[in-house]
Amino acid sequence: MGKVSRRKRKERGVGARVAPAAAAPACPGARRRFASEAALVVLTSMVVYANSLRGELLFDDLNAIVNNRYVRDFAIGRIFTTASWWGELGYGKLYRPLATLSFALNHALGGLDPLGYHVANVLLHGAVSWLLLVLFWRMTSDRWLSVAAAVLFAVHPVHTEAVASVVGRAEELAALFALASWLSLSRGREAGGRRGAWWLLLAYLCLALGFLAKESAVTVIGAIVCADVIFYRKYGNSRAAALQRFRAQYLGFIVVAALLVAWRASILGALASKPEHMDNLLVAAAWPARYMTAVAVAARYFAKLVWPFDLSADYSYRQIDLVSSAADFWFLGGLALLAAAAVTVIMGARRLPEAAFAVTFSAATFSLASNMVVLIGTIMAERLLYLPSAGFCLLAAIALRSACRGVLKERMRLAASVAVATIALTWGGATWARNRVWREPLVFFQTMVEDAPHSARSHRELGLVYSRLGRHEEALAEIQKSLAIKPRDAATLYNLGNTLMRAGRPLEAIAAYEEALERKRDFAEAMTNLGNAYSTRGDEASAERWFRRGLVLAPNSPVIHMNLANSLFRQGRLEEAEKHYRLAISLDPRAANIRTNYGSVLYAWGRYREAAEQYREASLLEPAAAAGYVGLIAALLEAGETAEAKRVLAVAESRFPDDAGVLQMRSRLEGKGSR
């Protein structure tokens, strides 16, 4: 095959060098000034989220991190080959392995201490803010505009859900790698030749990493194409020529995206999972109502960007209702927004390309979250605005400068800078205040109910917090409010059962679990807890039956194996119980509660040294729990290892001086010594 001519290579965009739009400032003074402005942006982004470092792990953090076995076990293989976002729970069938891996790294370094998770989120936000500054500088060639937009992005309160909530890291990582992909592409175009090809490969790799953090990262491809159309003069004499020049690059991005989508579908068993009706009521809507509601929700999103002082962590059923009339306020607002966006792009592409770029950036990166292309897992969530809001911030900076130009022509830049600083301080204060909401569960869910009083989820989640605090009547009242909004919801009935069990009302709990199973016959967790409710009432035969039904649905569930083993143990069937304890441990070797329960069986069987091994492992796996130490001391005493029992008791007393079990072991040892 002959060599491709230089001219043809340029026509194809392969190895063709493109003059930099706005590379790093040329002179040392300009570079230092740009570096100081970048430092300002990054520092600002971190300062406004400094108080989020004190937050706990709550809400979706619990399922994605605390209850996620793959995170606890650092199971990289399972993280990348299963729907691992919520571990074995698998709710929603979500696949974001890079984000999950980052949680596993946090866990490996600091366990469940929230500080490390929050530090990582704040650092990522700083990195995204910096990359946006660089990207805007390259695209617009306007230093002031880029800095102003990046500062507004860094402090915008709508980002609190993405930064202060640890699971929001998926948004940050997707944005980080999407922007890195774009900037790598830009560098590759400037470099040309073989060096440019390496940059292009890096762009494809970054896109893949962004997708593995969250699938929405692929929307950056649309934003890149739109930018090339708008700023075509940088690349050729016409838009068609610019697009033709980079067609091979676009094709490469599309191939990478297609391969990633196919890989994700092979893991999940489908291109996309069906959303829960509680989270996205559009799943059951006829097409006119679906699209009218999606347009109305777009208007609500825009309102949050313009006025970010009325935020909420929940918009689920029925905080937002379906649009049934073309006269609906939010639907009309959405139509007006779409019309204004279209006009801005059409008119601005020639007269004010920066504004057209800002609009297309937001539109492209928001496309998947809009529920107009595909139905996603939620009807609305503020975290979904994380990257799309950058285009709005650029548009806001353009608008502020234009307004100041009309009023104060001579001191336009100073006036615009003051305006940006004023808004940044206001938004930064609102962000700081909003971070406090994400600090601890009770405040968070009480605020959620205040912000979303018509949401069934808000009332249910607040009820569960009350239940864990022992405030059972308040808990039941909130859960009943949830059921009044969404009657007979299986998950809410299941949680009603859990709350009744904590309140010591197992008979009513049984009725709630059974009703939940009528609504959802494959609800393995409800079967497990129903079995526990029967066991509480002494009906071990019924308990065993429900545990075995649960195992049919979830044969690899260590929790169900453990509960079945507990029931068998109470029935005196020790050999069968031991079999299921061993299965549970093989499925989850790091579960301290399983080892503690197994230790109890071995102790009852008189196998004290084996029991001591299980208790010792439990105390190592969960050093903050006294049960493992108490069991270990008891087993060592029975095994005749009094000296070792005394040593373990000293450790237990230093950690749990007031624990009843530890005090009992002290009395037992003293009694043994007196004899």
N, C-alpha and C positions, 0 to 999 in steps of 0.2 A: 504494500500500500504506500502510495506516495505521500510526501509531507503536505500538510495543509498550509496553504499560503498565509502570510501574515495578514493580508487583507481579509481573507475569509475568516481567520481566527478572530479578528476584530469584529466582523459582522456578527459572529456567533456569540460574542461576549466572552470568549475563552482566552484568557491571558491578555485581554485588552485592558489597558490602564485607563483609569478615569481620574481626571483632575480632582483633588480633594475639595469638597464643598466648604468645609471649615475645619481643617485638621487642627492639631494643637497650635496655639499661637506661635508665630515664628520667632519673635525677639524674646530675649530672656526676661525682660520686664513684663511683657504680656503674659508669658508663661507663669511667672510668679503670681501675677494678679489672678490669672485663671485658677491656679492651684489654691490660692487663698479663698477664692469664691467657692470652689468645690469643697474645701474644708468647712466653710460656713454652712453649706447645704447639708453636709453629712452630720456636722455637729448639731445643727438645728433639729434634724430628723431624730437624733438620739435623745436630745434634751427633752423634747415634748413627750417622749415615751419612757423617760427615766422612772417615773412612778409606777409603770406597769410591771417593773421587775419584782414588785412585792406581791404580785397576783398569785393565786393558787391555780391548780389544774382543775378546771370545771367544765360543765356542759359537755360538748362533744370531745373535749380533751380526755374525758374518762374512757370512752370507748376506743378512741384512736390510740391512746397511750397507756393509761392505767390498766385497762382490761384487755389489752392487746398482747396475747402471748408471744407473737412474733417480735414485738418490741422488747419485751422482757428477756426473751431468749436470744436476741440478736440473730434471729433466724433469717439470714440473707437469702437463702434459697427459697424459703416460703414467701418471703416478702416480695420477691420478683416473679414468682410463678403462681401466686394465688391472688384472689381479691382481698388483699391484706390491709386495706385502709382501716377497717375495724376488726382485724384479726379473724378469728374463727366465727365471730358473731356474723360477719358478712352482710350486715344490713345495707341495703342499697347497692350491693355489688360494685364497690368502687375500687379502682386500681390506681394508686398514686405511690408507687414503690419508692421513689427517691425521697419523697416527704416522709414516708414511714421509716425509711432507712435513717434519715436524719434524727427522728425520734429515738430510734434504737441506739444511735451514737450518743445522744444525750443521756439515755438510760444507762449505757455502759459506763459513762463518765461520772454520773451523779445520781443514779437511781431515779427516784421520783421526786427529788428536790426540785421544786418549780423554777428556782432561780436560773439554772443553766438553760432551760427551755426558753425562758423569756429573754435572756441575754442574746441567745441565737436569733430570735425574732427581731429584736431591736437592731442588731448588727446587719441583718439582711435588709431591713428597711433602709438603713443608711446606705448600703451598697446599691439598692435599686434607685434611690434618690440621686446618687452620684452618676449612675449609668444614664439616667434620664437627662441629667444636665449635659452630659457629653453628647448624647444622641441629638438633643434639641439644638445644641451648638453646631453639630455637623449638618443638620438638615436646614436650619434657618440662617446660619452664618451671623446670628445676632446674639452677642454675648449677654446684653442686658435682658433680653427676652428669655433666654435660656435659663439664666440664674433666677429670674423672677418666677418662672413656671416651676422650676425645681424646688424652690423654697415653698411655694404654695402647695405643691404635692407633698413635701416633707411633713407639713403640719396639718393637712386637711383632716378634720375629725372623722370623716366617713371611713378612714382607714383603721380606726380603733379595733374593729372586729377582725381585721386581717393581721394586726400586729399584737394587740393585747391578748387576743385569744390564740393559744399555741397552735391549734389546728389551722389557723389562718396562714401558717407557714407555707402551705401548698400554694397559696396565691403568690406569696413573696418569691418562692423558688421558681415558679412558672414565669413570673415577670422578670426575675433576674436573668434567667437563661434565654428568654425570648429577646430581651434587649441585648444580651451578650451576642446572640446569634446575629442580630441586625448589625451591630457594630463590627463584628468580625467580617460580615459581608462587605460592609463599607470599606474596611481596611484592605480587604482582598481586591476590591475594585480599584483602589488607589495603587496598590502594589503591582498588580498585573503579573503576567508570566507565571513561573513556577511558585514563587512566593505567594502570589495571589491565589493560586490553586490550594495551597495549604491553609490559607485564611478561609477559603470557601469550605473546605472540609471541616474546619473548626466551627464554622457557622452551622453546618448540618449537625454536627455533634451537639452543639448547644441547644439546637432546636429539639433534638431527641431527649436531652436531659430535662429541658423544660416540660416536654410532654409527659415524661415519667414522673415529674412532680405534680402536674395537673394537665389534663388534656387540652385545656383552653389555650395553652401556649402556642398551639398551631395557628391561632388567629393572627399572629404577627406576620404571617405570610401575606395576608390580605393588606395589612398596614404597609408592608414594604412595597407592594405593587402600587398601591394608591400614592405613596410618596414618590415613586418613580414617575407616575403619570403627572403629578402636580409639579415636580421639580425637573421636568424632562429636559430643560435647557442645559442642565449640568452635564447631560449625557449625549445629547444629539440635537439635530435641527427640528425634530418633530416628536410628538408623543409616540407615534407608531414606530419611529426609528429607535427610540429609547427602549420601548417594550421588546422590539425585535432583538435589540442588542443583548438583552439579559434573559432571553427566553430559555436558554439552557440552565441558567441559575434557578429560574422559577420552576422548571421541570424537576430539577434536583430536589428542591424543597418539597414539591408535591409528592415525589417518589418516597422521600423520607417519611413524610406525614402518612402516606398510604400504608407503608410498612408498619409504622407504629400503631395505626388504627387496627390493622389486621392482627398484630401481636396482642393488642389489648382485647380484641374480640375473641381471640383464641383462649385467653385467660378467663374472661367473664362468660364465655359461651354465647355472646350476643354483641352486636355493635353498641347497644345502649340498653341499660336496665330500665324497667318501667318504674317511674317515680311512685312514691306512696301518696295516696290522696290527701293525707294529713299535711304533707309538705308542699304539694303542688296540686291544687284542685283543677288545674288545666287538664290533668290526665283523664278526667271524665267529662270534659266539656266538648260540645259540638264545635265544628270548626269556626263559625262566625264569632261565637263568644270567646273561643280560645284566642284568636288573633286580635280581637278588639280588646280583650283583657291584657294581652301582652303589650299592645300599644299604650294602654293606660298605665301599665306598670313602668314602662319606659319614662313616662312623664313623672311618675313618682320618684324614680331614680334621679332624674334631672333636678327635681325639687330638692332632693337630699344634697346634691352637689352645690346648689346655689345657696341653700339655707341648711347647713349641717348642724343644727341645734336641736333637732327633734328626731333623734336616732332610736333605733330599736334592734334588738338581737333576734327578733322573731316576727315573721309575717305569714305564718302558716294559717291553716284553716281555723276560723273564718275572719282573720284580721283583714284580709283582702277578699272581696267578693267578685264573682264573675260580672263582667259588663254585659248588660242585657239591652241597653239602649244606646243609639248613636248620639244621643244628647248628653251622655254621661260626661261629667266635668273632666275627669282624668283622661277619658278617651279623646275628647276634643283637644285637651292639652297635649296629648301624645301626637295627634295629627299635626297640630301647630308646630311641635318640636321637629317632626320629620320634615315638614315643609321648610322650616327655617334652616335646617341642616342642609337640605338639598340646594336651597338658594345660596347659602354660604359657600358650598363646594363649587357650584357652577359659576357664580360671580367671582368668588375669591381665587379660583384657580388661575385667573389671569391678573386680577388687580391686587389681591392680597393672598398669595399662595400659603403664607404661614397659617392663616385662619382656615383655609381649606384643608391643609395638612392636619391641623388640630382636630377638626371635625371627623375626618376620615380615620384618623388614629383611634379616636374613641369609638366610632361606629364599628370598625373592623375588630378591635379587641373585645368589644361588648357583644358581638354577633352571637356567639354560642350561648352566652348567659341570658340572652333576650327571650328565650322560649319561642322564638319565631322560626328558627332553623330546625332545632330538635327540642323536645321536652327534656328539661334537666331536673335534678332532684329537688329543686325548690322554686317557688313562684317568685321569690324576691329575697335577696340577702345582700347586705351592705358590703360584705367582703368581696363580692363579685365585681365591685366597682374599682378594685385596687389598681389595676393597670389602666382600664378605660378612663379613670379620672385624670390621668396625666394629660390627655388631650384637652379636657375641660380646663385644667389649670393653665395650659398654654393659651387657650382661648381667652381665659380671664385676664392673663397678663397683657395680651394684645388689646383687649377692650379697655383696660385701665390706662395703657399708654395712649391709646387713641383719644380717650376722654380728656386726659390731661393735655394733649396736644391742642385740642380745641379750646381749652380754657386758658392754659398758661404756655403759650408757644415758646417763650424765651427760656423758661425753666421747666420744660416738659419732663425731662428725665428725672430731675430732682423730685418734682411733684408726683410722678408715677412711682418712684422708689418709695416715697413716703406712704403712698396709697397701698402699695404691696406690703410694706412693713406693718402698716396698721391692720390690714386683713390678716397677715401672718400671726401677729400677736393675738388677735381675737380668736382665730381658729386654733392657735396653739393652746390658748387658755381653755377652749372648749374640749380639745383633745385631752389635756391634762385632767380635766374634770371627768370626762367620760371614762378614762382609764380606771378611775376608782370604782366604777360599776363592775368591772371585770375582776375585782380583787378577791372576793370571797362569795361562796354560793348563796347565802341567804340574801345579801344585798343585791346580788346579780338577779336572782329570780323574782324578788319583790319588785325590782325595777322593771324586769321583763313584763310582769303583769300590768304595771302602770303604763308602760309603753305600748303594750299590745293586749288590752283588756278583752278583746273579742276572740283571742286565740285560744283554742283548746289546749295546745301544747304548753303555753305559758302557765295556765292554771295547773295543769298536770305536773309540770316540773317543779313549781313552787310547792305543791302538795308533797312531792317526794322529799324535798328538803325538810319540810316540817316533820315528815315521818321519821327521817333519820335523826332529827333532833329530839324525838320523843313527844312532839306536839301533835298527837294523833288526831284530835278532834279538828284542829285547823287543817291538818293534812287531808282528812276525809272530806271536809267542806270544799277545799280547792279541787280535789279530784271529781267531786260531784258537779262542780261548775264546769269542769272540762267535759264531762259526759253530757251535760245539758247542751253544750255547744255542738259536740259531735257524739251523738248517742251510739252506744254499743261498739265503740272503737276497741278493737282487740287489745292493742298495746295499753290503752288506758284501763281497761278491765283487768288486765294482768297486773298493772301497777296498783290498782285498787286492792287486788288480792294480797299483794306484798304489804301494803299499808295495813290491812286488816290483820295480817299475821303479826306484824310488829306490835299492833295494839292488843294482841292476845285474843283475837276473835276468829279462830280457825274455821269454824262452821260457816261463817259468812264469807271467809276467804275462799273456801271450797266452791261456793256458789259463783263467786266472781271469776275464778279460774275456769270453771266449767263453761260459763258464758263466753269467756274469751276464746275457748277452744271451739265453741259453736261457730264463732265468727271466723276463726282461723284454725283449721284442723291440723295444720302442720306446725303448730306453735310448740316447739320442743321445750323452750324455757318454761312455758305455762304448765306443760306436763310434769316437768321436774318439780316445780314449786307446788303443784297440786299433790304430788306424791308426798312432799314434805308436810303439807297440811294434814293429809290423812295420817301420816306417821305421828304428828303431834297429838292426834286424837287416839293414838294407840292402834289404829287399823293398819297394821303392817302389810297385810295381804293386798289391800287396795293400793297402798303406797308402792309396793313392789310392782304391781301391774302397771301403774303409770310410769314408773322409771323405765320399765322394759319397753313400753310404747315409745318413750322418748328416745331410747337407744336405737329403735328401728329407723327413726328420722335422723339421728345424729350419732352413728355408731362410734365415732372417734371423739366424743365429748368426754373429757376427763371428769367434768363436774357431775354428769349423770352417772358415770361408773362409780364415782365416790359415793353419791347419794344411795345408789342401789346397794353398794357394799355396806353402808351404814345400816340400811334396813335389814339386810341379811344378818348382820352382826347382832342387831336387836332381836332377831328371831332365833338366835343361837346357831346359825348356819355358818360357822366360822371359816370352814374351808372355802365355801363359795364366796364369802366376803373377802377373804384374802386374795382370791383370784381377781376380783374386780378392783381391789386396791392396787394390786400390782399393774393391772392394765391402765388404771388412772395415772399412776406414777410414770409408766412408760410413755404415756401420751403427753404428760406435762411434768417433767422431772423437777421443775423449779417451783412447784406449788406447795408451799409450806403446810397449808391446811390439810391437804391429802396425806402428807407424811404424818402429821399429828394424829389424824384419824386412824391411819394404819398402825401407828405406834400403840394406840389404845387397844386394837385387836390383838396385837402381839403380846401386849402386857396382860390382857385378860386370858390369853392362852398360856401364860407362864413363860414365854420366850423373851426374857427380860433384856438380854444383851442385844437381841435383834431390835427390840422396842427402843432401846437406848440409841441405837444407830439412827433410827428414823427420827426420833426426837432431836437428836443432835443436828441432823441435817436440817430439820425444820427451824431450829434456833439460828442456824447459820443463814438460811434463806430469808428469814423474817426476824431479824434481831430486835425489832421494836415490839414484838409480841411475847408475852410472858408464858403462853401455853406450852411452847416447845421446851423452855427451861424447866417448868414445873414437871412435865412428863419425864424429862431426862433425869431429873433428880430422883423421882420416884422409881424409875426403872433401874438406876444405878444402885439405889439402896437395896432393892430386891435382889439384884445380881451380886450383892455383897461388896460392892466397890464404894465403901463409905468415904474414903479419902477423896476420890474423884467427885462424889456427890457433894461434899463440903466445898470443894473448889468451885463447882458450878453454882452452888447456892450463893457463894460470895459474889459471883458475877451477877446473878439474878437480883440479889438484894441491892446492889449498887444501881441497877437499872430500874427495878420495880419495887421500891421499898415498901409500898402500901398495898401491893397486890395480895389478895386473900390466899391464892394458891401458894405464893412464895412464903407467906407467913406460916401457912400450914406445914410446908416442908421444913421450915425452921423448927417448929414445935416437934415434928416427927424426928428430926435429927437430934434435938436435945433429949427427947425421950429415949432415943436409941443409945445416946451417950450415957445417960443416967443408969441404964441397965448394965 
